[in-house]
Amino acid sequence: MKIIKETKRLYLAEATTKNAAFMLALLNSEGWLEFIGDRNVRTEAEAAKYLTERVIKAYAEGFGMYNVILKSTGEIIGMCGLVNRPTLKGIDIGFGFLPQYMGKGYALESAQAVMAFAKNDLQLTEVLAITTQNNVRSQKLLEKLGLTITKSYTDSSDGSPMYLYKILH
């Protein structure tokens, strides 16, 4: 396990294909499906492929989405990290957690560590974020991190009303 950042309660570490069962559960959780979208991953083999082609491949850029792991148990509870989307002109922060770990401060704690990594380790001067306009929990988290809405738009792929956030370091 390659640990990228450590917080009081969490490790942020690179994902591997051994995390396929977790990834399958996360990609099919209610919050992921509602706010991020269906990735059509229905088996552990498909989850391992998703990890290889989408998550692990991104680490070659020097960043990506990381497993959020409870120090106390070693359990993977979510993902948080940085993404270089072809649809955005910049690097954005993303996060997703299994439902039973939401509302406990883990998203904020891990996102703060990712923002510090972006600024201090990667020397990024700007971080973006996107969220659907009905995802109030994510909006509140982004605002706690210091990001502000810079644009309201409609997602061209599915017509969802979206917000684009930005922070400058």
N, C-alpha and C positions, 0 to 999 in steps of 0.2 A: 504494500500500500504506500503510494507516494503522497505524503502529506504536503499540501501547499500552504495552508494557514491553520493556526490553532487559536481557539478562543477559550474563554473560561469553561464552557460546557461542551465544545464541539471541536471536531477535526474537519477540515475541508481537504478532501483527497481525490486524486484522479480515479475515475471509474475504470473498471475492467469488465470483460465479458462474464466474469464470475458473478457480476451483479445483475444478471439477467432477470432473476425472479423479482428483485426490488424494482427494476426498471419496468417490467410488465405491470406490476401493481400501480406504480406511479402514473404511467401513461394511460391507464384505464380508470384512474380515480375520478370521482365526480368533479372536483375542482379543475383538474387538468382538462378533462373533456369539455367543461363549460367555458373556461377562460383561455385555454391555450389551443385546444383543438384535438380532434381524433387523429392519431397517427397510424391507425389501422394495424396496430401491433397486438396480436391475440395469443401468441405462444411465447414460451421462453426462447425458442430458437429465433423467432422474429425480433424479440427484445435484444438478444445478443447481437444480431445483425444491425439493429438500430444503434446500439452502443458503438459497434465497430465503425459504422459508416458516418454517424452523425456526431457522437460525443467524443470518442477516443481520437478520431481523425483530426478534430479541431485542436488537440494539444500541440500539434506540430507548429501552430501559430504562436505558441507560448502561453496560451490560456484556453479556457473552455468552461464547460459546466462541470462542477465538482460534486462528488458525493458529500452530503452533510451527515456526519457520523457522531452519535452521542458518545462522549468519552466514557460515560459511566457503564455503558453496556456494549459498545462496539456496533450498535445497530445503525443501519443507514435509514435516515428519516426523511430525506429530501435531497434536492439538488439546488445549487446556487453557483453562479459564475458569470462569465463574460462570453458574449457571442458576437461574431462578426457576420451579420446578416447581409446578404447581397441587396436587400431592399432598403437598407439604411446606410446613411453616409457617416458611419462611425461605429464604435464598439458599444454594445448595450449590455446592461445587467439583466439577468433573468433568474427566476427562482420558482420552485414548485416543491410542495411538501405533501406527504401522506396525510390524509384527513385527521388522524388521531394525534398529530403533532402540530397542528395549526392552533394559533392563539396562545402559544406558550413562549413567544419571544425568540424562537429559534430562527425564523426567517430574518428578523432584524439583526440578530447577532451574527449570522452568517453573511448577510448582505453588507454589514459594516466591515467585516473582514475582507470581503471581495473588493469593496470600494478602496480600502487601504492598500490592497494588493495592486489595484489599477493605478493608483496614484504613486505609491512609493516604489513598487517593484517594476511595473511596466512603464512608468513615467507618462501615463495618459493624462492629457490636459482636459479631456472632455469625456464624459460617459453619458450615454443615452439610455432610455428605457421606453418600452411601449406597453400599453395595456388597453384592454377594452374599456369603454366608458362605464360599463356596469360592474367592473371589478373594483369595488370600493376598498377592499382590504389591501390590494396591491397598490392602489393610489395612495393610501395613507402611509404605507411602508416607504414608498418612493419619496414622499414628502418628508418623512422623518430622516431620510438619508440626505436631504438637501436638494433633491431634484425638483424642477418646476416644469409645468406644462408649457410647451412652446408651440404646439400645434394640435389642432383637432382635425381628424380626417376620417375617411371611410376606407377600410381595408379592401383592396381591389380583388382579393381572392374570394372573399365570402360576404362582403358588404357590411361587416361589423363596424360600428362607430368606435374609433380608436383615439387615444391620446399619445402624443410623443412627448417625452420628458427629456430634460437635459440638465447637466451640472457641469460647471467649469471649475477646474482646479487651479 
